[in-house]
Amino acid sequence: MEKKSNKSLKERLAVANQKIDVQLPDLWLQAEQNLEKLEEDYHKNQINKGIRD
């Protein structure tokens, strides 16, 4: 019984890892785009803050 359970777990982990491998590049791209947007917003705010001071 335990061997069947281990095999099932290994199969589920293999499927989960395949899904992660498929999604990871898109998630990295999205994270990079979010970071660029945050940096742009930060610099705009710094410029606006300097104008207001």
KOLGU-4560 file (N, C-alpha, C; in nm, 3 decimals, padded with zeros to 5 digits):
<recs>
<n_xx: 00.082 n_yy: -00.120 n_zz: 00.000 ca_xx: 00.000 ca_yy: 00.000 ca_zz: 00.000 c_xx: 00.087 c_yy: 00.126 c_zz: 00.000 mol: A seq: 1 type: MET>
<n_xx: 00.194 n_yy: 00.123 n_zz: 00.079 ca_xx: 00.278 ca_yy: 00.241 ca_zz: 00.090 c_xx: 00.349 c_yy: 00.271 c_zz: -00.042 mol: A seq: 2 type: GLU>
<n_xx: 00.392 n_yy: 00.166 n_zz: -00.113 ca_xx: 00.460 ca_yy: 00.189 ca_zz: -00.241 c_xx: 00.366 c_yy: 00.254 c_zz: -00.342 mol: A seq: 3 type: LYS>
<n_xx: 00.241 n_yy: 00.212 n_zz: -00.343 ca_xx: 00.143 ca_yy: 00.272 ca_zz: -00.433 c_xx: 00.123 c_yy: 00.420 c_zz: -00.398 mol: A seq: 4 type: LYS>
<n_xx: 00.118 n_yy: 00.448 n_zz: -00.270 ca_xx: 00.103 ca_yy: 00.585 ca_zz: -00.224 c_xx: 00.222 c_yy: 00.670 c_zz: -00.267 mol: A seq: 5 type: SER>
<n_xx: 00.342 n_yy: 00.617 n_zz: -00.253 ca_xx: 00.463 ca_yy: 00.690 ca_zz: -00.293 c_xx: 00.465 c_yy: 00.716 c_zz: -00.443 mol: A seq: 6 type: ASN>
<n_xx: 00.425 n_yy: 00.615 n_zz: -00.520 ca_xx: 00.422 ca_yy: 00.632 ca_zz: -00.665 c_xx: 00.321 c_yy: 00.739 c_zz: -00.704 mol: A seq: 7 type: LYS>
<n_xx: 00.206 n_yy: 00.734 n_zz: -00.640 ca_xx: 00.104 ca_yy: 00.833 ca_zz: -00.669 c_xx: 00.155 c_yy: 00.974 c_zz: -00.635 mol: A seq: 8 type: SER>
<n_xx: 00.221 n_yy: 00.986 n_zz: -00.522 ca_xx: 00.277 ca_yy: 01.115 ca_zz: -00.483 c_xx: 00.383 c_yy: 01.160 c_zz: -00.583 mol: A seq: 9 type: LEU>
<n_xx: 00.469 n_yy: 01.067 n_zz: -00.624 ca_xx: 00.573 ca_yy: 01.102 ca_zz: -00.722 c_xx: 00.510 c_yy: 01.146 c_zz: -00.854 mol: A seq: 10 type: LYS>
<n_xx: 00.404 n_yy: 01.078 n_zz: -00.895 ca_xx: 00.336 ca_yy: 01.116 ca_zz: -01.019 c_xx: 00.274 c_yy: 01.255 c_zz: -01.006 mol: A seq: 11 type: GLU>
<n_xx: 00.212 n_yy: 01.280 n_zz: -00.893 ca_xx: 00.149 ca_yy: 01.412 ca_zz: -00.872 c_xx: 00.255 c_yy: 01.522 c_zz: -00.868 mol: A seq: 12 type: ARG>
<n_xx: 00.368 n_yy: 01.493 n_zz: -00.805 ca_xx: 00.476 ca_yy: 01.591 ca_zz: -00.802 c_xx: 00.532 c_yy: 01.617 c_zz: -00.942 mol: A seq: 13 type: LEU>
<n_xx: 00.545 n_yy: 01.512 n_zz: -01.021 ca_xx: 00.596 ca_yy: 01.527 ca_zz: -01.158 c_xx: 00.502 c_yy: 01.615 c_zz: -01.240 mol: A seq: 14 type: ALA>
<n_xx: 00.372 n_yy: 01.592 n_zz: -01.228 ca_xx: 00.273 ca_yy: 01.673 ca_zz: -01.300 c_xx: 00.280 c_yy: 01.818 c_zz: -01.252 mol: A seq: 15 type: VAL>
<n_xx: 00.289 n_yy: 01.837 n_zz: -01.121 ca_xx: 00.296 ca_yy: 01.974 ca_zz: -01.066 c_xx: 00.422 c_yy: 02.044 c_zz: -01.116 mol: A seq: 16 type: ALA>
<n_xx: 00.534 n_yy: 01.974 n_zz: -01.119 ca_xx: 00.659 ca_yy: 02.034 ca_zz: -01.167 c_xx: 00.649 c_yy: 02.072 c_zz: -01.315 mol: A seq: 17 type: ASN>
<n_xx: 00.582 n_yy: 01.990 n_zz: -01.394 ca_xx: 00.564 ca_yy: 02.023 ca_zz: -01.536 c_xx: 00.481 c_yy: 02.150 c_zz: -01.550 mol: A seq: 18 type: GLN>
<n_xx: 00.377 n_yy: 02.163 n_zz: -01.471 ca_xx: 00.294 ca_yy: 02.284 ca_zz: -01.476 c_xx: 00.373 c_yy: 02.407 c_zz: -01.436 mol: A seq: 19 type: LYS>
<n_xx: 00.456 n_yy: 02.392 n_zz: -01.333 ca_xx: 00.540 ca_yy: 02.504 ca_zz: -01.289 c_xx: 00.638 c_yy: 02.543 c_zz: -01.399 mol: A seq: 20 type: ILE>
<n_xx: 00.701 n_yy: 02.444 n_zz: -01.462 ca_xx: 00.796 ca_yy: 02.472 ca_zz: -01.569 c_xx: 00.731 c_yy: 02.548 c_zz: -01.685 mol: A seq: 21 type: ASP>
<n_xx: 00.604 n_yy: 02.519 n_zz: -01.711 ca_xx: 00.533 ca_yy: 02.586 ca_zz: -01.819 c_xx: 00.500 c_yy: 02.730 c_zz: -01.780 mol: A seq: 22 type: VAL>
<n_xx: 00.461 n_yy: 02.751 n_zz: -01.657 ca_xx: 00.415 ca_yy: 02.883 ca_zz: -01.613 c_xx: 00.527 c_yy: 02.977 c_zz: -01.570 mol: A seq: 23 type: GLN>
<n_xx: 00.639 n_yy: 02.922 n_zz: -01.528 ca_xx: 00.746 ca_yy: 03.003 ca_zz: -01.471 c_xx: 00.797 c_yy: 03.114 c_zz: -01.564 mol: A seq: 24 type: LEU>
<n_xx: 00.824 n_yy: 03.088 n_zz: -01.691 ca_xx: 00.872 ca_yy: 03.197 ca_zz: -01.777 c_xx: 00.774 c_yy: 03.315 c_zz: -01.784 mol: A seq: 25 type: PRO>
<n_xx: 00.645 n_yy: 03.286 n_zz: -01.792 ca_xx: 00.546 ca_yy: 03.394 ca_zz: -01.796 c_xx: 00.543 c_yy: 03.471 c_zz: -01.665 mol: A seq: 26 type: ASP>
<n_xx: 00.558 n_yy: 03.400 n_zz: -01.554 ca_xx: 00.559 ca_yy: 03.467 ca_zz: -01.424 c_xx: 00.681 c_yy: 03.557 c_zz: -01.409 mol: A seq: 27 type: LEU>
<n_xx: 00.798 n_yy: 03.510 n_zz: -01.457 ca_xx: 00.919 ca_yy: 03.592 ca_zz: -01.451 c_xx: 00.903 c_yy: 03.717 c_zz: -01.537 mol: A seq: 28 type: TRP>
<n_xx: 00.847 n_yy: 03.700 n_zz: -01.655 ca_xx: 00.826 ca_yy: 03.815 ca_zz: -01.743 c_xx: 00.733 c_yy: 03.916 c_zz: -01.677 mol: A seq: 29 type: LEU>
<n_xx: 00.625 n_yy: 03.867 n_zz: -01.618 ca_xx: 00.531 ca_yy: 03.956 ca_zz: -01.551 c_xx: 00.599 c_yy: 04.027 c_zz: -01.434 mol: A seq: 30 type: GLN>
<n_xx: 00.681 n_yy: 03.956 n_zz: -01.358 ca_xx: 00.751 ca_yy: 04.016 ca_zz: -01.245 c_xx: 00.848 c_yy: 04.125 c_zz: -01.294 mol: A seq: 31 type: ALA>
<n_xx: 00.919 n_yy: 04.099 n_zz: -01.402 ca_xx: 01.011 ca_yy: 04.199 ca_zz: -01.457 c_xx: 00.937 c_yy: 04.323 c_zz: -01.504 mol: A seq: 32 type: GLU>
<n_xx: 00.823 n_yy: 04.303 n_zz: -01.570 ca_xx: 00.743 ca_yy: 04.416 ca_zz: -01.616 c_xx: 00.689 c_yy: 04.496 c_zz: -01.498 mol: A seq: 33 type: GLN>
<n_xx: 00.645 n_yy: 04.427 n_zz: -01.393 ca_xx: 00.597 ca_yy: 04.496 ca_zz: -01.274 c_xx: 00.707 c_yy: 04.578 c_zz: -01.209 mol: A seq: 34 type: ASN>
<n_xx: 00.828 n_yy: 04.521 n_zz: -01.204 ca_xx: 00.941 ca_yy: 04.592 ca_zz: -01.146 c_xx: 00.974 c_yy: 04.717 c_zz: -01.226 mol: A seq: 35 type: LEU>
<n_xx: 00.976 n_yy: 04.705 n_zz: -01.358 ca_xx: 01.003 ca_yy: 04.822 ca_zz: -01.443 c_xx: 00.899 c_yy: 04.931 c_zz: -01.420 mol: A seq: 36 type: GLU>
<n_xx: 00.774 n_yy: 04.893 n_zz: -01.408 ca_xx: 00.666 ca_yy: 04.990 ca_zz: -01.384 c_xx: 00.685 c_yy: 05.057 c_zz: -01.249 mol: A seq: 37 type: LYS>
<n_xx: 00.718 n_yy: 04.979 n_zz: -01.147 ca_xx: 00.743 ca_yy: 05.037 ca_zz: -01.015 c_xx: 00.859 c_yy: 05.135 c_zz: -01.018 mol: A seq: 38 type: LEU>
<n_xx: 00.965 n_yy: 05.099 n_zz: -01.090 ca_xx: 01.081 ca_yy: 05.189 ca_zz: -01.100 c_xx: 01.043 c_yy: 05.319 c_zz: -01.171 mol: A seq: 39 type: GLU>
<n_xx: 00.966 n_yy: 05.308 n_zz: -01.279 ca_xx: 00.922 ca_yy: 05.428 ca_zz: -01.350 c_xx: 00.838 c_yy: 05.516 c_zz: -01.260 mol: A seq: 40 type: GLU>
<n_xx: 00.743 n_yy: 05.455 n_zz: -01.189 ca_xx: 00.656 ca_yy: 05.532 ca_zz: -01.099 c_xx: 00.738 c_yy: 05.598 c_zz: -00.988 mol: A seq: 41 type: ASP>
<n_xx: 00.835 n_yy: 05.526 n_zz: -00.936 ca_xx: 00.920 ca_yy: 05.581 ca_zz: -00.830 c_xx: 00.995 c_yy: 05.705 c_zz: -00.881 mol: A seq: 42 type: TYR>
<n_xx: 01.055 n_yy: 05.693 n_zz: -01.000 ca_xx: 01.131 ca_yy: 05.806 ca_zz: -01.054 c_xx: 01.039 c_yy: 05.925 c_zz: -01.085 mol: A seq: 43 type: HIS>
<n_xx: 00.919 n_yy: 05.898 n_zz: -01.136 ca_xx: 00.824 ca_yy: 06.006 ca_zz: -01.160 c_xx: 00.787 c_yy: 06.075 c_zz: -01.030 mol: A seq: 44 type: LYS>
<n_xx: 00.765 n_yy: 05.996 n_zz: -00.925 ca_xx: 00.730 ca_yy: 06.053 ca_zz: -00.795 c_xx: 00.845 c_yy: 06.134 c_zz: -00.738 mol: A seq: 45 type: ASN>
<n_xx: 00.967 n_yy: 06.088 n_zz: -00.759 ca_xx: 01.084 ca_yy: 06.162 ca_zz: -00.710 c_xx: 01.095 c_yy: 06.296 c_zz: -00.783 mol: A seq: 46 type: GLN>
<n_xx: 01.070 n_yy: 06.295 n_zz: -00.913 ca_xx: 01.075 ca_yy: 06.418 ca_zz: -00.991 c_xx: 00.966 c_yy: 06.513 c_zz: -00.946 mol: A seq: 47 type: ILE>
<n_xx: 00.844 n_yy: 06.462 n_zz: -00.931 ca_xx: 00.733 ca_yy: 06.545 ca_zz: -00.886 c_xx: 00.756 c_yy: 06.597 c_zz: -00.745 mol: A seq: 48 type: ASN>
<n_xx: 00.816 n_yy: 06.517 n_zz: -00.661 ca_xx: 00.846 ca_yy: 06.560 ca_zz: -00.524 c_xx: 00.948 c_yy: 06.674 c_zz: -00.527 mol: A seq: 49 type: LYS>
<n_xx: 01.045 n_yy: 06.664 n_zz: -00.616 ca_xx: 01.146 ca_yy: 06.769 ca_zz: -00.629 c_xx: 01.085 c_yy: 06.899 c_zz: -00.679 mol: A seq: 50 type: GLY>
<n_xx: 00.987 n_yy: 06.890 n_zz: -00.768 ca_xx: 00.921 ca_yy: 07.009 ca_zz: -00.821 c_xx: 00.838 c_yy: 07.078 c_zz: -00.713 mol: A seq: 51 type: ILE>
<n_xx: 00.773 n_yy: 06.996 n_zz: -00.629 ca_xx: 00.687 ca_yy: 07.051 ca_zz: -00.524 c_xx: 00.765 c_yy: 07.112 c_zz: -00.410 mol: A seq: 52 type: ARG>
<n_xx: 00.888 n_yy: 07.064 n_zz: -00.387 ca_xx: 00.965 ca_yy: 07.115 ca_zz: -00.272 c_xx: 01.010 c_yy: 07.257 c_zz: -00.290 mol: A seq: 53 type: ASP>
</recs>
